[in-house]
Amino acid sequence: MNKSGTITAITDNTLTIAICQEEACQGCGAKLICNASNSKIKHIECSVSNAAAYNVGERVTVGVSGVFSLKAVTLAFIVPLIILFAVLFMLEHGGALSEAANALLALCAVLAYYGLLYLLRDSIRRKFIFNIEKQK
């Protein structure tokens, strides 16, 4: 996955890069009208060893290898889905609570998982490696 972005801030050995993410409207005839409302600017922080070589406002390409993309998808979507169904399955077969209570508890388990991810965000961030290249 490679995305183009602009450096918005440089601190110590960290670059903050703004990336404009557009909806998948490439084939739509109305994309000139609606694309502005569908685009979102995401800011990512990338650790680099030579931050002095970059300037604010410079265009760069940010890439991440397929292994890290798969890991991110797994942490963000697959694991919570497994937690949701596992907790729901266990509670349904326990039979002590109503279906609504089981569903609520399963959602609480997913919420707890996302809370744990939030608490571990700095540790997780260090494991993801971004490749940054200057655009010509």
Backbone torsions as a table, in degrees:
resi	resn	phi	psi	omega
1	MET	NA	120.0	176.4
2	ASN	-122.5	133.7	178.6
3	LYS	-131.9	144.4	175.5
4	SER	-89.7	144.0	180.0
5	GLY	-155.2	178.4	-179.6
6	THR	-124.6	134.3	178.0
7	ILE	-71.0	124.5	-179.1
8	THR	-107.2	-20.4	179.8
9	ALA	-158.7	149.1	176.7
10	ILE	-132.5	121.8	176.4
11	THR	-134.5	129.7	-178.6
12	ASP	46.4	-113.3	179.2
13	ASN	-112.3	32.5	-178.1
14	THR	-126.2	131.1	174.8
15	LEU	-105.5	134.8	171.6
16	THR	-102.2	122.9	-173.9
17	ILE	-121.0	129.8	176.5
18	ALA	-92.8	125.1	179.8
19	ILE	-120.3	127.9	178.0
20	CYS	-89.0	115.9	178.7
21	GLN	-102.4	121.7	-179.7
22	GLU	-104.8	153.3	176.5
23	GLU	-66.2	163.4	-179.5
24	ALA	-81.0	71.5	-175.8
25	CYS	-115.6	18.5	-171.2
26	GLN	-56.3	-35.6	-177.8
27	GLY	-91.3	1.2	-174.9
28	CYS	-83.8	136.9	179.1
29	GLY	-71.3	-21.0	-177.9
30	ALA	-96.9	14.5	-174.7
31	LYS	-64.2	-27.0	178.6
32	LEU	-69.0	-27.6	-178.8
33	ILE	-83.8	-44.7	-170.5
34	CYS	-101.5	-10.8	-173.0
35	ASN	-61.7	-33.6	-178.9
36	ALA	-63.5	-35.2	-179.7
37	SER	-80.4	-18.0	-178.5
38	ASN	-94.7	-6.2	-178.1
39	SER	-90.6	145.3	179.8
40	LYS	-132.1	140.5	177.5
41	ILE	-98.4	123.3	178.3
42	LYS	-108.2	140.4	176.7
43	HIS	-109.6	127.5	176.6
44	ILE	-121.5	149.6	177.6
45	GLU	-108.9	128.1	-178.4
46	CYS	-123.8	129.5	175.7
47	SER	-82.6	133.6	178.1
48	VAL	-133.8	156.2	-180.0
49	SER	-87.1	-20.2	-176.4
50	ASN	-127.8	64.1	-177.0
51	ALA	-62.5	-25.8	-179.3
52	ALA	-67.1	-17.6	-179.7
53	ALA	-79.3	-6.9	-177.5
54	TYR	-113.3	157.0	178.9
55	ASN	-127.7	149.0	175.4
56	VAL	-63.4	135.4	-178.5
57	GLY	93.4	-9.3	-179.1
58	GLU	-75.0	139.6	178.4
59	ARG	-84.7	132.3	179.8
60	VAL	-135.8	161.9	172.9
61	THR	-110.5	125.7	-179.5
62	VAL	-106.5	129.2	179.8
63	GLY	-130.9	155.3	175.8
64	VAL	-139.0	141.4	-176.9
65	SER	-70.9	161.9	-178.8
66	GLY	-60.0	-33.9	179.8
67	VAL	-63.3	-43.2	-179.8
68	PHE	-71.2	-33.9	176.2
69	SER	-63.3	-44.1	179.1
70	LEU	-64.0	-39.3	178.2
71	LYS	-64.0	-40.7	179.3
72	ALA	-65.2	-43.3	178.6
73	VAL	-63.8	-39.8	179.3
74	THR	-62.2	-47.8	-179.2
75	LEU	-66.7	-37.6	-173.6
76	ALA	-84.4	-31.2	-172.2
77	PHE	-125.8	-45.4	-172.8
78	ILE	-71.6	-49.2	-179.4
79	VAL	-61.2	-45.9	177.6
80	PRO	-61.0	-36.9	178.2
81	LEU	-64.5	-41.6	177.2
82	ILE	-63.8	-43.5	178.1
83	ILE	-60.4	-46.2	-179.4
84	LEU	-56.6	-51.9	-177.0
85	PHE	-70.9	-35.7	179.7
86	ALA	-65.4	-46.7	179.6
87	VAL	-65.8	-42.7	178.9
88	LEU	-62.3	-42.4	178.5
89	PHE	-62.6	-45.8	-179.6
90	MET	-64.3	-41.9	-178.9
91	LEU	-69.9	-38.2	178.9
92	GLU	-64.2	-38.0	-179.3
93	HIS	-81.4	-14.9	173.5
94	GLY	-74.1	-35.5	174.0
95	GLY	71.3	6.6	-175.7
96	ALA	-83.2	-23.3	-174.9
97	LEU	-117.7	167.8	177.2
98	SER	-75.1	166.5	179.5
99	GLU	-62.7	-38.8	179.4
100	ALA	-64.3	-42.2	178.5
101	ALA	-65.6	-40.1	177.5
102	ASN	-61.4	-44.8	179.4
103	ALA	-63.5	-41.8	179.1
104	LEU	-63.6	-43.0	178.2
105	LEU	-65.9	-37.0	177.5
106	ALA	-65.0	-41.2	176.5
107	LEU	-65.9	-35.9	176.3
108	CYS	-64.6	-35.7	177.7
109	ALA	-65.3	-40.8	177.4
110	VAL	-66.5	-40.7	177.2
111	LEU	-61.2	-41.1	177.5
112	ALA	-63.2	-38.8	177.8
113	TYR	-62.3	-47.1	178.8
114	TYR	-64.5	-33.5	174.3
115	GLY	-63.4	-40.8	176.8
116	LEU	-64.0	-41.9	176.1
117	LEU	-59.4	-40.7	179.2
118	TYR	-63.1	-42.8	179.4
119	LEU	-66.2	-31.3	-178.5
120	LEU	-96.4	13.0	-173.1
121	ARG	-59.5	-37.4	179.7
122	ASP	-67.6	-40.2	177.6
123	SER	-65.9	-42.1	179.4
124	ILE	-67.4	-40.0	-179.3
125	ARG	-59.1	-37.4	-179.5
126	ARG	-67.3	-21.7	-178.0
127	LYS	-84.4	-15.2	179.7
128	PHE	-95.4	127.8	-176.5
129	ILE	-112.7	123.4	177.7
130	PHE	-101.9	141.3	173.6
131	ASN	-99.7	126.8	-178.0
132	ILE	-119.0	128.9	178.0
133	GLU	-129.4	138.9	176.3
134	LYS	-72.2	140.2	175.9
135	GLN	-86.4	147.2	-178.5
136	LYS	-96.4	NA	NA
